[in-house]
Amino acid sequence: MLSAVAAIADALLERLASAPREAAIFLDFDGVLAPIVARPEDAYAPPETRAELERLVDDYGLVSVVSGRAGDDVRERVGVVGVVYVGSHGLEHDPQAERWRRRIGELASDAPWPERETELKGLSVAFHFREAEDERAAVRELEAIAARATDEGLVARFGRKVLEVLPPVGSNKGTAVRQLLADAGLTRALVAGDDTTDIDSFRAVEGLECAVRVAVVSEESPLLLREYAEIVVGSTGEFLELLRRL
Protein backbone atom coordinates (compact mmCIF):
# COMPACT_ATOMS: atom_id res chain seq x y z
CA MET A 1 0.00 0.00 0.00
CA LEU A 2 1.27 3.46 -0.83
CA SER A 3 2.06 5.75 2.09
CA ALA A 4 0.05 8.95 2.43
CA VAL A 5 3.09 11.00 1.36
CA ALA A 6 3.68 8.85 -1.74
CA ALA A 7 -0.01 9.02 -2.65
CA ILE A 8 0.03 12.83 -2.45
CA ALA A 9 3.16 12.97 -4.60
CA ASP A 10 1.58 10.69 -7.19
CA ALA A 11 -1.57 12.80 -7.28
CA LEU A 12 0.41 16.01 -7.78
CA LEU A 13 2.50 14.58 -10.60
CA GLU A 14 -0.57 13.13 -12.31
CA ARG A 15 -2.36 16.47 -12.09
CA LEU A 16 0.60 18.31 -13.60
CA ALA A 17 1.05 15.76 -16.36
CA SER A 18 -2.66 15.74 -17.22
CA ALA A 19 -2.34 19.12 -18.99
CA PRO A 20 1.33 19.48 -19.96
CA ARG A 21 0.85 22.34 -22.41
CA GLU A 22 -0.46 24.43 -19.51
CA ALA A 23 2.53 23.64 -17.29
CA ALA A 24 6.11 24.82 -16.87
CA ILE A 25 9.10 22.91 -15.53
CA PHE A 26 11.87 24.85 -13.78
CA LEU A 27 15.06 22.99 -12.89
CA ASP A 28 18.30 23.86 -11.18
CA PHE A 29 21.43 22.38 -12.76
CA ASP A 30 24.03 21.41 -10.15
CA GLY A 31 22.59 18.86 -7.74
CA VAL A 32 19.37 18.40 -9.73
CA LEU A 33 20.21 17.64 -13.36
CA ALA A 34 23.92 17.01 -12.77
CA PRO A 35 25.43 15.28 -9.74
CA ILE A 36 27.52 17.44 -7.44
CA VAL A 37 31.22 16.94 -8.24
CA ALA A 38 34.44 18.15 -6.64
CA ARG A 39 35.24 20.53 -9.50
CA PRO A 40 32.35 22.64 -10.92
CA GLU A 41 33.88 22.54 -14.41
CA ASP A 42 33.45 18.74 -14.44
CA ALA A 43 29.65 18.82 -14.06
CA TYR A 44 27.47 17.80 -17.00
CA ALA A 45 23.93 16.49 -17.38
CA PRO A 46 24.06 12.73 -18.10
CA PRO A 47 22.83 11.57 -21.53
CA GLU A 48 19.75 9.89 -20.06
CA THR A 49 18.77 13.15 -18.34
CA ARG A 50 19.20 15.12 -21.56
CA ALA A 51 17.00 12.58 -23.32
CA GLU A 52 14.19 13.22 -20.82
CA LEU A 53 14.56 16.97 -21.25
CA GLU A 54 14.24 16.59 -25.02
CA ARG A 55 10.98 14.70 -24.50
CA LEU A 56 9.66 17.25 -21.99
CA VAL A 57 10.43 20.19 -24.30
CA ASP A 58 8.13 18.63 -26.90
CA ASP A 59 5.34 17.97 -24.40
CA TYR A 60 5.27 20.87 -21.94
CA GLY A 61 4.46 24.54 -22.29
CA LEU A 62 7.88 25.56 -20.99
CA VAL A 63 11.03 23.83 -19.78
CA SER A 64 13.65 26.06 -18.18
CA VAL A 65 16.96 25.54 -16.40
CA VAL A 66 17.42 28.30 -13.83
CA SER A 67 20.97 28.14 -12.53
CA GLY A 68 23.54 30.06 -10.58
CA ARG A 69 26.00 29.42 -13.41
CA ALA A 70 26.35 31.85 -16.28
CA GLY A 71 23.68 31.27 -18.91
CA ASP A 72 26.10 30.31 -21.69
CA ASP A 73 27.87 27.89 -19.36
CA VAL A 74 24.74 26.01 -18.30
CA ARG A 75 23.44 25.99 -21.89
CA GLU A 76 26.60 24.19 -23.00
CA ARG A 77 26.47 21.71 -20.12
CA VAL A 78 22.85 20.73 -20.76
CA GLY A 79 22.88 21.04 -24.53
CA VAL A 80 19.17 20.58 -25.20
CA VAL A 81 17.54 22.79 -27.85
CA GLY A 82 14.23 24.31 -26.78
CA VAL A 83 15.10 24.64 -23.10
CA VAL A 84 15.05 28.23 -21.81
CA TYR A 85 18.31 28.85 -19.96
CA VAL A 86 18.44 31.46 -17.19
CA GLY A 87 21.85 32.07 -15.65
CA SER A 88 23.37 33.94 -12.71
CA HIS A 89 20.34 33.36 -10.47
CA GLY A 90 18.21 35.43 -12.84
CA LEU A 91 20.56 38.41 -12.66
CA GLU A 92 21.25 38.28 -16.40
CA HIS A 93 17.66 39.48 -16.93
CA ASP A 94 18.14 42.52 -14.69
CA PRO A 95 19.83 45.61 -16.26
CA GLN A 96 20.57 46.96 -12.77
CA ALA A 97 22.89 44.03 -12.06
CA GLU A 98 25.28 44.93 -14.86
CA ARG A 99 26.64 47.98 -13.05
CA TRP A 100 28.02 45.66 -10.35
CA ARG A 101 29.98 43.41 -12.73
CA ARG A 102 33.28 45.26 -12.27
CA ARG A 103 33.05 45.29 -8.47
CA ILE A 104 32.25 41.56 -8.43
CA GLY A 105 35.31 40.93 -10.59
CA GLU A 106 37.55 43.02 -8.35
CA LEU A 107 36.36 41.13 -5.27
CA ALA A 108 37.02 37.81 -7.00
CA SER A 109 40.58 38.77 -7.91
CA ASP A 110 41.46 40.48 -4.60
CA ALA A 111 39.92 38.00 -2.15
CA PRO A 112 42.47 35.87 -0.26
CA TRP A 113 41.11 32.62 -1.63
CA PRO A 114 42.73 30.05 -3.99
CA GLU A 115 42.14 30.92 -7.63
CA ARG A 116 41.27 27.33 -8.51
CA GLU A 117 38.47 27.44 -5.93
CA THR A 118 37.13 30.80 -7.10
CA GLU A 119 34.44 30.66 -9.79
CA LEU A 120 33.74 34.03 -11.40
CA LYS A 121 30.37 33.93 -13.16
CA GLY A 122 30.30 37.47 -14.52
CA LEU A 123 27.54 38.87 -12.35
CA SER A 124 28.39 36.77 -9.30
CA VAL A 125 31.32 34.90 -7.81
CA ALA A 126 31.43 31.60 -5.95
CA PHE A 127 34.14 30.72 -3.44
CA HIS A 128 34.15 26.93 -3.10
CA PHE A 129 35.39 25.01 -0.06
CA ARG A 130 34.32 21.45 -0.89
CA GLU A 131 37.94 20.32 -1.05
CA ALA A 132 39.16 22.23 2.02
CA GLU A 133 41.21 20.10 4.42
CA ASP A 134 39.91 22.05 7.43
CA GLU A 135 36.33 23.05 6.71
CA ARG A 136 35.86 25.10 9.87
CA ALA A 137 38.96 27.16 9.13
CA ALA A 138 37.79 27.62 5.54
CA VAL A 139 34.40 28.89 6.68
CA ARG A 140 36.05 31.37 9.04
CA GLU A 141 38.14 32.73 6.17
CA LEU A 142 35.10 32.95 3.94
CA GLU A 143 33.13 34.74 6.64
CA ALA A 144 35.78 37.46 6.50
CA ILE A 145 35.35 37.66 2.71
CA ALA A 146 31.58 37.79 3.18
CA ALA A 147 31.94 40.64 5.66
CA ARG A 148 34.08 42.58 3.19
CA ALA A 149 31.56 41.98 0.42
CA THR A 150 28.75 43.23 2.64
CA ASP A 151 30.74 46.33 3.55
CA GLU A 152 31.11 47.04 -0.18
CA GLY A 153 27.36 46.87 -0.67
CA LEU A 154 27.22 43.35 -2.12
CA VAL A 155 25.13 40.37 -1.00
CA ALA A 156 26.94 37.34 0.44
CA ARG A 157 25.32 34.00 1.27
CA PHE A 158 26.47 30.48 1.96
CA GLY A 159 25.20 27.46 0.05
CA ARG A 160 26.36 23.87 -0.42
CA LYS A 161 30.09 24.10 0.34
CA VAL A 162 30.21 27.54 -1.26
CA LEU A 163 30.02 31.24 -0.49
CA GLU A 164 28.33 33.22 -3.24
CA VAL A 165 28.58 36.99 -3.64
CA LEU A 166 25.99 38.77 -5.78
CA PRO A 167 24.85 42.29 -6.69
CA PRO A 168 22.39 43.96 -4.28
CA VAL A 169 19.44 43.94 -6.67
CA GLY A 170 16.01 42.42 -6.26
CA SER A 171 16.41 39.80 -8.96
CA ASN A 172 16.81 36.13 -8.08
CA LYS A 173 15.69 32.74 -9.32
CA GLY A 174 12.19 33.46 -8.07
CA THR A 175 11.76 36.69 -10.03
CA ALA A 176 12.98 34.86 -13.14
CA VAL A 177 10.44 32.07 -12.61
CA ARG A 178 7.58 34.53 -12.11
CA GLN A 179 8.51 36.46 -15.24
CA LEU A 180 8.75 33.33 -17.38
CA LEU A 181 5.38 32.10 -16.12
CA ALA A 182 3.76 35.46 -16.85
CA ASP A 183 5.30 35.68 -20.31
CA ALA A 184 4.11 32.17 -21.18
CA GLY A 185 0.69 32.57 -19.54
CA LEU A 186 1.06 29.34 -17.58
CA THR A 187 -0.66 28.53 -14.28
CA ARG A 188 0.94 25.19 -13.43
CA ALA A 189 4.55 24.45 -12.61
CA LEU A 190 7.06 21.99 -11.23
CA VAL A 191 10.18 23.46 -9.62
CA ALA A 192 13.18 21.40 -8.53
CA GLY A 193 16.18 22.57 -6.52
CA ASP A 194 18.78 21.49 -4.02
CA ASP A 195 20.12 24.60 -2.31
CA THR A 196 19.35 27.90 -0.61
CA THR A 197 18.91 29.95 -3.79
CA ASP A 198 16.24 27.53 -5.03
CA ILE A 199 13.96 28.53 -2.17
CA ASP A 200 13.27 31.74 -4.11
CA SER A 201 12.00 29.58 -7.00
CA PHE A 202 9.86 27.53 -4.61
CA ARG A 203 8.26 30.69 -3.23
CA ALA A 204 7.63 32.00 -6.74
CA VAL A 205 5.05 29.30 -7.56
CA GLU A 206 2.94 29.74 -4.45
CA GLY A 207 -0.69 30.32 -5.35
CA LEU A 208 -0.57 28.68 -8.78
CA GLU A 209 -3.38 26.42 -9.90
CA CYS A 210 -0.97 23.50 -9.55
CA ALA A 211 2.50 23.81 -7.96
CA VAL A 212 4.87 20.90 -7.40
CA ARG A 213 8.10 21.69 -5.57
CA VAL A 214 10.75 18.99 -5.52
CA ALA A 215 13.71 19.11 -3.15
CA VAL A 216 16.72 17.04 -4.20
CA VAL A 217 18.37 16.72 -0.82
CA SER A 218 21.62 15.65 0.77
CA GLU A 219 23.24 16.23 4.14
CA GLU A 220 24.36 19.62 2.77
CA SER A 221 20.89 20.85 1.80
CA PRO A 222 19.20 23.54 3.94
CA LEU A 223 16.33 22.30 6.08
CA LEU A 224 14.07 25.08 4.77
CA LEU A 225 14.21 23.52 1.31
CA ARG A 226 12.46 20.40 2.63
CA GLU A 227 9.85 22.49 4.40
CA TYR A 228 8.82 24.18 1.16
CA ALA A 229 8.77 20.97 -0.90
CA GLU A 230 5.82 18.73 -1.67
CA ILE A 231 8.17 15.98 -2.86
CA VAL A 232 11.63 15.09 -1.52
CA VAL A 233 14.11 12.84 -3.35
CA GLY A 234 17.60 11.84 -2.29
CA SER A 235 19.68 12.04 -5.45
CA THR A 236 19.85 13.20 -9.05
CA GLY A 237 19.13 9.59 -10.04
CA GLU A 238 15.88 9.58 -8.08
CA PHE A 239 14.96 12.90 -9.65
CA LEU A 240 15.54 11.46 -13.12
CA GLU A 241 13.04 8.72 -12.29
CA LEU A 242 10.56 11.43 -11.28
CA LEU A 243 11.06 13.22 -14.63
CA ARG A 244 10.23 9.99 -16.42
CA ARG A 245 6.80 10.05 -14.79
CA LEU A 246 5.86 13.41 -16.30
Secondary structure by P-SEA (a helix, b strand, c coil): cccaaaaaaaaaaaaaacccccbbbbbbccccccccccccccccccaaaaaaaaaaaacccbbbbbccccaaaaaaaaccccbbbbcccccccccccccaaaaaaaaaaacccccccccccccbbbbbccccccaaaaaaaaaaaaaaaaaacbbbbbcccbbbbbccccccaaaaaaaaaaaaccccbbbbbccccaaaaaaaaccccbbbbbbbccccccaaaaaacccccccaaaaaaaaaac
